[in-house]
Amino acid sequence: MKPDRVSVGVPYFCGFEQVRGAKVHECHWNNGNVYIGQYEDGMMQGFGTLICTDGSSYTGTWKKGKFHGKAKRTFCNGEIYIGHYKDGMRHGHGTYYFKNNDVYEGEWMNNEINGNGAFHKCNDAKVYRGKFSHSSKSTDAITFQR
């Protein structure tokens, strides 16, 4: 799986100010994307928020310019992921809110649903609990009616 990516290249403007002893940068790209947060060695590093012109955003921690650590990501289609990232990919525990009101809460690996979790299906009021592999539920997943 490819990592989640939102901005590429060097910002055309990147200034900073001291806030409570820490440098807070505000960076702007030619495509209109804006980043406010920690910035080091020409990359997003530490805590910050990226707001994109397509309506997507990311608020959380960064490592060497990639999503890394706990965060909230809002996608341009309105879907939301709250959880952990590793090297730019959803990895670890997280909750994904789909635009059709389905919700998955559980483990992720390399941007895919993978491990123990619960998938709440809105349209048929069922909850699938169990192991998931490569974004599919295993045959031994338990189904519950809400």
DRENPA-3360 file (N, C-alpha, C; in nm, 2 decimals, always signed):
BEGIN
1 = MKPDRVSV = +0.08/-0.12/+0.00/+0.00/+0.00/+0.00/+0.09/+0.12/+0.00 ~ +0.04/+0.23/-0.07/+0.11/+0.35/-0.07/+0.08/+0.43/+0.06 ~ +0.18/+0.51/+0.10/+0.15/+0.60/+0.22/+0.05/+0.71/+0.18 ~ -0.03/+0.76/+0.28/-0.11/+0.87/+0.25/-0.02/+0.99/+0.22 ~ -0.05/+1.06/+0.12/+0.04/+1.18/+0.08/-0.06/+1.30/+0.06 ~ -0.01/+1.41/+0.09/-0.09/+1.53/+0.07/-0.02/+1.65/+0.01 ~ +0.11/+1.66/+0.03/+0.18/+1.77/-0.03/+0.32/+1.73/-0.07 ~ +0.37/+1.78/-0.18/+0.50/+1.74/-0.23/+0.57/+1.87/-0.27;
9 = GVPYFCGF = +0.70/+1.88/-0.24/+0.77/+1.99/-0.29/+0.81/+2.09/-0.17 ~ +0.87/+2.19/-0.21/+0.92/+2.29/-0.12/+0.81/+2.41/-0.11 ~ +0.78/+2.45/+0.01/+0.68/+2.56/+0.02/+0.74/+2.69/-0.03 ~ +0.66/+2.77/-0.09/+0.71/+2.90/-0.14/+0.73/+3.00/-0.03 ~ +0.66/+2.98/+0.08/+0.68/+3.07/+0.20/+0.68/+2.98/+0.32 ~ +0.77/+3.01/+0.41/+0.77/+2.94/+0.54/+0.83/+3.03/+0.64 ~ +0.75/+3.09/+0.73/+0.80/+3.17/+0.84/+0.76/+3.11/+0.97 ~ +0.82/+3.17/+1.08/+0.79/+3.11/+1.21/+0.78/+3.22/+1.31;
17 = EQVRGAKV = +0.72/+3.19/+1.43/+0.73/+3.28/+1.54/+0.74/+3.19/+1.67 ~ +0.79/+3.25/+1.77/+0.81/+3.19/+1.90/+0.67/+3.18/+1.97 ~ +0.63/+3.07/+2.01/+0.50/+3.05/+2.09/+0.54/+2.96/+2.21 ~ +0.53/+3.02/+2.33/+0.56/+2.95/+2.45/+0.70/+2.88/+2.44 ~ +0.80/+2.95/+2.39/+0.93/+2.89/+2.38/+0.96/+2.80/+2.26 ~ +0.86/+2.77/+2.18/+0.88/+2.68/+2.07/+0.85/+2.75/+1.94 ~ +0.93/+2.71/+1.83/+0.91/+2.77/+1.70/+0.78/+2.71/+1.64 ~ +0.69/+2.79/+1.60/+0.57/+2.75/+1.52/+0.58/+2.80/+1.38;
25 = HECHWNNG = +0.59/+2.72/+1.28/+0.60/+2.76/+1.14/+0.47/+2.77/+1.08 ~ +0.46/+2.86/+0.98/+0.34/+2.86/+0.89/+0.40/+2.85/+0.75 ~ +0.37/+2.74/+0.68/+0.42/+2.72/+0.55/+0.31/+2.72/+0.44 ~ +0.34/+2.77/+0.33/+0.24/+2.78/+0.22/+0.30/+2.72/+0.09 ~ +0.22/+2.64/+0.02/+0.26/+2.58/-0.11/+0.19/+2.65/-0.22 ~ +0.24/+2.64/-0.34/+0.18/+2.71/-0.46/+0.04/+2.65/-0.48 ~ +0.01/+2.53/-0.44/-0.12/+2.47/-0.47/-0.23/+2.51/-0.37 ~ -0.19/+2.60/-0.27/-0.28/+2.65/-0.17/-0.28/+2.58/-0.04;
33 = NVYIGQYE = -0.21/+2.46/-0.03/-0.20/+2.39/+0.10/-0.12/+2.48/+0.20 ~ -0.17/+2.47/+0.33/-0.10/+2.54/+0.44/-0.07/+2.45/+0.55 ~ +0.05/+2.46/+0.61/+0.09/+2.38/+0.72/+0.12/+2.48/+0.84 ~ +0.07/+2.45/+0.96/+0.11/+2.53/+1.08/+0.15/+2.43/+1.18 ~ +0.28/+2.44/+1.22/+0.33/+2.35/+1.32/+0.48/+2.35/+1.32 ~ +0.54/+2.24/+1.38/+0.68/+2.23/+1.39/+0.74/+2.19/+1.26 ~ +0.86/+2.25/+1.22/+0.92/+2.23/+1.09/+1.07/+2.23/+1.11 ~ +1.13/+2.12/+1.06/+1.28/+2.11/+1.09/+1.35/+2.05/+0.97;
41 = DGMMQGFG = +1.46/+2.10/+0.93/+1.54/+2.06/+0.82/+1.45/+2.05/+0.69 ~ +1.37/+2.15/+0.67/+1.29/+2.16/+0.55/+1.17/+2.06/+0.54 ~ +1.14/+2.00/+0.66/+1.03/+1.90/+0.66/+0.94/+1.92/+0.78 ~ +0.81/+1.88/+0.77/+0.72/+1.88/+0.88/+0.78/+1.77/+0.98 ~ +0.79/+1.82/+1.11/+0.86/+1.73/+1.21/+0.80/+1.77/+1.34 ~ +0.74/+1.68/+1.42/+0.68/+1.71/+1.55/+0.53/+1.73/+1.53 ~ +0.47/+1.82/+1.60/+0.32/+1.83/+1.59/+0.28/+1.94/+1.49 ~ +0.18/+1.92/+1.42/+0.13/+2.02/+1.32/+0.00/+1.99/+1.25;
49 = TLICTDGS = -0.05/+2.09/+1.18/-0.18/+2.07/+1.11/-0.15/+2.11/+0.96 ~ -0.19/+2.03/+0.87/-0.19/+2.05/+0.73/-0.33/+2.07/+0.68 ~ -0.36/+2.18/+0.61/-0.49/+2.20/+0.56/-0.48/+2.21/+0.41 ~ -0.55/+2.13/+0.33/-0.53/+2.12/+0.19/-0.65/+2.19/+0.12 ~ -0.63/+2.23/+0.00/-0.73/+2.30/-0.08/-0.84/+2.21/-0.12 ~ -0.82/+2.08/-0.12/-0.93/+1.98/-0.16/-1.02/+1.95/-0.05 ~ -1.00/+2.01/+0.07/-1.09/+1.99/+0.18/-1.03/+1.89/+0.28 ~ -0.92/+1.82/+0.25/-0.87/+1.73/+0.34/-0.77/+1.80/+0.44;
57 = SYTGTWKK = -0.75/+1.73/+0.56/-0.66/+1.79/+0.66/-0.60/+1.68/+0.74 ~ -0.49/+1.72/+0.81/-0.42/+1.62/+0.90/-0.38/+1.71/+1.02 ~ -0.41/+1.66/+1.14/-0.36/+1.72/+1.26/-0.30/+1.61/+1.34 ~ -0.18/+1.62/+1.37/-0.11/+1.52/+1.45/+0.04/+1.53/+1.44 ~ +0.11/+1.42/+1.47/+0.25/+1.43/+1.47/+0.31/+1.38/+1.34 ~ +0.43/+1.43/+1.31/+0.50/+1.41/+1.18/+0.64/+1.36/+1.22 ~ +0.70/+1.28/+1.13/+0.83/+1.24/+1.14/+0.90/+1.24/+1.00 ~ +0.99/+1.33/+0.98/+1.06/+1.35/+0.85/+0.97/+1.37/+0.74;
65 = GKFHGKAK = +0.87/+1.46/+0.76/+0.77/+1.49/+0.65/+0.66/+1.40/+0.63 ~ +0.65/+1.29/+0.71/+0.54/+1.19/+0.69/+0.46/+1.18/+0.82 ~ +0.33/+1.14/+0.79/+0.24/+1.12/+0.91/+0.30/+1.01/+0.99 ~ +0.31/+1.04/+1.13/+0.37/+0.94/+1.21/+0.33/+0.97/+1.36 ~ +0.26/+0.88/+1.42/+0.21/+0.89/+1.55/+0.06/+0.91/+1.55 ~ +0.00/+0.96/+1.66/-0.14/+0.98/+1.68/-0.19/+1.10/+1.60 ~ -0.30/+1.09/+1.53/-0.35/+1.20/+1.45/-0.50/+1.18/+1.42 ~ -0.55/+1.29/+1.36/-0.68/+1.29/+1.30/-0.67/+1.34/+1.16;
73 = RTFCNGEI = -0.72/+1.25/+1.06/-0.71/+1.28/+0.92/-0.85/+1.29/+0.87 ~ -0.88/+1.40/+0.80/-1.01/+1.42/+0.74/-0.98/+1.41/+0.59 ~ -1.05/+1.33/+0.52/-1.03/+1.31/+0.37/-1.12/+1.40/+0.30 ~ -1.09/+1.43/+0.17/-1.17/+1.53/+0.09/-1.32/+1.48/+0.07 ~ -1.34/+1.35/+0.08/-1.48/+1.29/+0.06/-1.56/+1.29/+0.19 ~ -1.50/+1.35/+0.30/-1.57/+1.36/+0.43/-1.54/+1.24/+0.53 ~ -1.47/+1.14/+0.48/-1.43/+1.03/+0.57/-1.32/+1.08/+0.67 ~ -1.32/+1.01/+0.79/-1.23/+1.06/+0.89/-1.16/+0.93/+0.95;
81 = YIGHYKDG = -1.03/+0.95/+0.98/-0.95/+0.85/+1.05/-0.89/+0.91/+1.17 ~ -0.91/+0.85/+1.29/-0.85/+0.89/+1.41/-0.77/+0.78/+1.46 ~ -0.64/+0.79/+1.47/-0.56/+0.68/+1.52/-0.42/+0.70/+1.49 ~ -0.34/+0.59/+1.48/-0.20/+0.60/+1.47/-0.15/+0.58/+1.32 ~ -0.04/+0.65/+1.29/+0.02/+0.64/+1.17/+0.17/+0.60/+1.19 ~ +0.22/+0.53/+1.09/+0.37/+0.49/+1.09/+0.42/+0.51/+0.95 ~ +0.52/+0.59/+0.94/+0.58/+0.62/+0.81/+0.48/+0.66/+0.70 ~ +0.38/+0.74/+0.73/+0.28/+0.79/+0.64/+0.16/+0.70/+0.62;
89 = MRHGHGTY = +0.16/+0.58/+0.69/+0.05/+0.49/+0.67/-0.03/+0.47/+0.80 ~ -0.16/+0.44/+0.78/-0.24/+0.40/+0.90/-0.18/+0.27/+0.95 ~ -0.14/+0.27/+1.08/-0.07/+0.15/+1.14/-0.09/+0.16/+1.29 ~ -0.14/+0.05/+1.35/-0.17/+0.05/+1.49/-0.32/+0.05/+1.51 ~ -0.36/+0.11/+1.62/-0.51/+0.11/+1.65/-0.56/+0.24/+1.59 ~ -0.68/+0.23/+1.54/-0.75/+0.35/+1.48/-0.89/+0.32/+1.45 ~ -0.97/+0.43/+1.44/-1.11/+0.43/+1.40/-1.13/+0.51/+1.27 ~ -1.20/+0.44/+1.18/-1.23/+0.50/+1.05/-1.38/+0.52/+1.03;
97 = YFKNNDVY = -1.42/+0.65/+1.01/-1.56/+0.68/+0.99/-1.58/+0.70/+0.84 ~ -1.66/+0.61/+0.78/-1.69/+0.61/+0.63/-1.80/+0.71/+0.60 ~ -1.81/+0.76/+0.48/-1.91/+0.86/+0.45/-2.05/+0.80/+0.45 ~ -2.06/+0.66/+0.44/-2.20/+0.60/+0.44/-2.24/+0.57/+0.59 ~ -2.16/+0.62/+0.69/-2.19/+0.60/+0.83/-2.14/+0.47/+0.89 ~ -2.08/+0.38/+0.81/-2.01/+0.26/+0.86/-1.89/+0.31/+0.94 ~ -1.85/+0.23/+1.04/-1.74/+0.26/+1.13/-1.66/+0.14/+1.15 ~ -1.53/+0.15/+1.13/-1.44/+0.04/+1.17/-1.35/+0.09/+1.28;
105 = EGEWMNNE = -1.34/+0.01/+1.39/-1.25/+0.04/+1.50/-1.16/-0.08/+1.53 ~ -1.03/-0.07/+1.52/-0.95/-0.18/+1.54/-0.81/-0.16/+1.49 ~ -0.74/-0.27/+1.46/-0.60/-0.26/+1.42/-0.59/-0.24/+1.27 ~ -0.48/-0.17/+1.23/-0.44/-0.14/+1.10/-0.29/-0.18/+1.07 ~ -0.26/-0.21/+0.95/-0.12/-0.24/+0.92/-0.10/-0.19/+0.77 ~ +0.00/-0.10/+0.75/+0.03/-0.05/+0.62/-0.09/+0.00/+0.54 ~ -0.17/+0.08/+0.60/-0.29/+0.14/+0.54/-0.41/+0.05/+0.52 ~ -0.40/-0.07/+0.57/-0.51/-0.17/+0.55/-0.57/-0.21/+0.69;
113 = INGNGAFH = -0.70/-0.24/+0.69/-0.76/-0.30/+0.81/-0.69/-0.44/+0.83 ~ -0.63/-0.46/+0.94/-0.56/-0.58/+0.96/-0.54/-0.61/+1.11 ~ -0.60/-0.72/+1.16/-0.59/-0.75/+1.30/-0.73/-0.76/+1.36 ~ -0.73/-0.75/+1.49/-0.86/-0.75/+1.56/-0.93/-0.62/+1.55 ~ -1.07/-0.63/+1.53/-1.14/-0.51/+1.52/-1.29/-0.53/+1.51 ~ -1.37/-0.43/+1.50/-1.51/-0.43/+1.49/-1.56/-0.34/+1.38 ~ -1.64/-0.39/+1.29/-1.69/-0.32/+1.17/-1.84/-0.30/+1.19 ~ -1.88/-0.18/+1.21/-2.02/-0.15/+1.24/-2.08/-0.11/+1.10;
121 = KCNDAKVY = -2.17/-0.19/+1.05/-2.24/-0.17/+0.92/-2.37/-0.09/+0.95 ~ -2.38/+0.03/+0.90/-2.49/+0.11/+0.92/-2.62/+0.06/+0.85 ~ -2.61/+0.02/+0.72/-2.72/-0.02/+0.64/-2.80/-0.14/+0.69 ~ -2.73/-0.24/+0.75/-2.80/-0.36/+0.80/-2.79/-0.38/+0.95 ~ -2.74/-0.27/+1.02/-2.74/-0.27/+1.17/-2.66/-0.39/+1.23 ~ -2.56/-0.43/+1.16/-2.48/-0.55/+1.21/-2.34/-0.50/+1.25 ~ -2.28/-0.57/+1.34/-2.15/-0.55/+1.39/-2.07/-0.68/+1.37 ~ -1.96/-0.67/+1.29/-1.87/-0.78/+1.27/-1.75/-0.76/+1.36;
129 = RGKFSHSS = -1.73/-0.86/+1.45/-1.61/-0.86/+1.54/-1.52/-0.98/+1.51 ~ -1.40/-0.95/+1.51/-1.30/-1.06/+1.49/-1.18/-1.02/+1.43 ~ -1.11/-1.11/+1.36/-0.99/-1.08/+1.29/-1.02/-1.03/+1.15 ~ -0.94/-0.93/+1.10/-0.95/-0.89/+0.97/-0.81/-0.90/+0.90 ~ -0.81/-0.93/+0.78/-0.68/-0.95/+0.71/-0.69/-0.88/+0.57 ~ -0.60/-0.79/+0.55/-0.60/-0.71/+0.42/-0.74/-0.65/+0.39 ~ -0.80/-0.59/+0.49/-0.93/-0.52/+0.48/-1.05/-0.61/+0.46 ~ -1.04/-0.74/+0.48/-1.15/-0.83/+0.47/-1.17/-0.91/+0.60;
137 = KSTDAITF = -1.29/-0.93/+0.64/-1.31/-1.01/+0.76/-1.29/-1.15/+0.74 ~ -1.23/-1.22/+0.84/-1.21/-1.36/+0.83/-1.34/-1.44/+0.84 ~ -1.34/-1.56/+0.80/-1.46/-1.64/+0.80/-1.51/-1.67/+0.94 ~ -1.42/-1.66/+1.04/-1.46/-1.68/+1.18/-1.51/-1.56/+1.26 ~ -1.52/-1.44/+1.18/-1.57/-1.32/+1.25/-1.71/-1.34/+1.30 ~ -1.74/-1.28/+1.41/-1.87/-1.30/+1.47/-1.96/-1.18/+1.43 ~ -2.08/-1.21/+1.40/-2.18/-1.11/+1.35/-2.28/-1.09/+1.46 ~ -2.31/-0.96/+1.50/-2.40/-0.93/+1.60/-2.51/-0.83/+1.54;
145 = QR = -2.63/-0.85/+1.58/-2.74/-0.75/+1.55/-2.73/-0.64/+1.65 ~ -2.75/-0.52/+1.61/-2.76/-0.40/+1.71/-2.90/-0.39/+1.76;
% end
